[in-house]
Amino acid sequence: MNERDLSDFQIRTMPAESLAGDDRARVFALFDAAYRQANHAYLEKSLHRLRWLSIAMHGDVPAGFALSDLRVLDLPRLPQTTVMLAGICCIDDAFRRRGLFSALERGASQMSGITPVGRIMTCGRMAHPASFRLMTWNPSHVPKRGVPITPWQQEVGVAIAEVYGAPGFDPETFVCKGTGEPIGYPVIEMELEESEWEVFRPVNRDRGDSLLGMAWLPDAPEGW
């Protein structure tokens, strides 16, 4: 089966705050399956921070969900920038590596009413190097192993972390500090290079930390 053929999935996008009933039960069950010690309070808060939630069904089986948002923001030295804000995404193990993550995150752009023009910044808070891997394929990604984070990138990072509602942010490491409780511990079985863990060294998962990642499409602005 073609990994990118999603014709056998049904994907719906709705306002995150409206999540209720069977859909709510499906989302929290997927969260519990994707994270050990899944923190329901954290997910609940996220439902009120990002505006859109997409759910994928495979017949009667919940295949995954993702929180996301698309906004136009005035960032430091980047007025009126279209920003894709990725939130929690949980895919059932039986349906991973099918391209569902990207398809679910795109739901926000379809519902926001915003037509992206020019460059788009994509952002996400990562719990694990496996989640960050997709972003690291983009040469503009920050933070980048072995490359100092510039003052401009730090300023933009501070602004994006504030939009996410992070309790604290370290611009030198791009760590979004947690509330003191774990978000949960990702259940991921994937071979990783030791180097992929490097930017995650300062992340304290017991405290609920995550790593902020940023990248540009199709390319970064001059001086980035």
N, C-alpha and C positions, 0 to 999 in steps of 0.2 A: 504494500500500500504506500502511495506517495505521502511522505511526511507532511507536506504542506497542503494536502487535500483535506479541507475541513468541511466538506459538503455533508458529512454525516453528523455534524454537530449543530445544535440549535443555540444561537447566542443572542441573549437579550440584554439590553442596557437600561438601567432605571436610575432615578435619583437615589443616592446612597441612603439618605435620611428616611426614605420611604420603605426600606427593607422590612418585611414582615412575613408572618405566616410560614408556609412551606419553604419559601426562598430563604428566609432568615435561618431556618433550621439547616438547610443545605449548606449555606455559607459557613456557619459555625462548625458544622461537622467536617467540612473540608479543611478548615483552619486547625481543628483538633488533629486531623490525620497528618497534616503537613508539619506541625510543630509539637514537640514534646513540651509539656507544661504550658500549653497555649494560654496566653493571657487574654481572656475575653474582654476585660475592661479596656485593654489597648485597642482591640479591634472595634469595640463600641465607639471609642473616641475617634478613631479613624473614619468611621462612617459619618461623622459630623465635621470632618476636616476637608475631605475631598468629596467632590459633588456627585461623582458617577460610579456606579457599580455594574459590572458586566458578569453574567453567569452563562456558562456553557453547559449544555446538557447533551448526553449521548443516549438517545432514547429516553428512558426513565432514570438514567444514572447521572448524578451531578459529576461533571468532568473537571470543573474549575471555576474560579472567580477571580476578578481583579478590581481593585479600586484605582481610579485615575481621575485626572482633571486636566483641562486645557484652558489656560488663561493668558491674557495679554498683560504683562507686567513692566513697570519701569524699574529696571535693574541698574546698578551703578555703571555709568557710561554706556548703557544699552536701553535707551527709552523704547517703550512699546514693543517689547520682545515677546513673541509667542513662546510659551513655555508648556511643555508636556510634563505633568507631575504624576509619576507612577507611584502607586501605593502598594499595599499588600497584594500579592498574587499567589494563589495556591492552586496547583494542578494535581489532580489525582494521579497517583503513580502509574496507573494503567494508560494514561493519556499524555505522558510527558514526551518531550522532543517531537512534538507534532506541529509546533508553531502556534499553539493556543495562547501562549503568553502575549505575543504581539497582537494577535487578533482581539484578545480581551481588552488590552490597553487602548486599542484604536477606538473602542466604543465611546470614549470621552470626546474624541474629536468629532464624532458623528452626532453627538447630542449637544455639544456646547454652543453650536451656532457660529463658531469661529471658523473662518476659512483661512488656514495658514498661508502666509505670503512671505517669501524669502526664507531667511534662516529660522530654524526652530531649535530651541534648547530642550534637551530631554534630561530629566532628573529622576533620581530614585534613591531611596534609603535601603541599603543592602544589609542583609543579615548574614551573608555567607559568600565566599569567593565565587561559588558556582553561579550565584545571581548576578554578580558583577562581570562575569566573563563575557556576556553578550555585549556589554557596554565597552569593554576594553578592546574589542575589535575595531572600534571607532578611534582613529588616530588623535582626535581632539579631546579624548576623555580626561577627566580630572577626578581624583588624584591619579597620578601615573607613577608606577614604580620607578624609583631612581631619579625622578625629575622634580625639582623644587616647585612648590605651588607659588605662583606669582601673587603680588599684592592685589592685582585686579581680580584674579580668580578667587582670592580669599574674600574680597568685598562681595562678590556675587554669591559665594557660598554662604556667607552670613545672611544675605537677603533671602536666599532660597530656604535655608534652615528655618528662618522666621515664618515663612509661608507654611511650612510643614508643621509649625508649632512645636519644634524641638525645645525641650527644657533648657538645653545648653548646646553650644557648638564650639569646637576647637578649630579655628581656621588653619592651623598649622598641620593638622592631621585629617581634617574633614570628618571628624567623628561627631555625630549627633549624640549628645549625652542623654541617657535614659532617665527615668523617674526614680530609679533605685530598685525596680523589680524587673525580672526578665520579661521580654516580649514572648519568649518561647525559644526553643532550640530546634532549628530546622532539621527535618528528617530528609537528608539528601545522601544518596550513594553515588558518588562520582569521583573519578580519579582526578586529582588536582596536582599541579606542580607546586613545589615548595615556594617558589617565587610568587605564586598567586596569593599566598597568605600574607605577604609582606605588608601591604597597605592596611591589612586587618589587625596587625599586631596591637594597636592601641585600643581596639574595640573590646569593651568589657560587656559580654553578653549577659553576665549575671546582673549587671546594673541596668540592662535594657538598651545598651548602646547600639547604634547602627552606623554604617559608613555612607556618607552622602556622595553620590556619583553624579557627574554632569558631563554632557557631550553635546556636540552640535551636528545638525543636519542642514544642508549637505556638507557644510564646512564651517570652520570657526571664523569669527570676525578678525580683521587684521590686528595684530598685536596680542592676540589671545595666548 
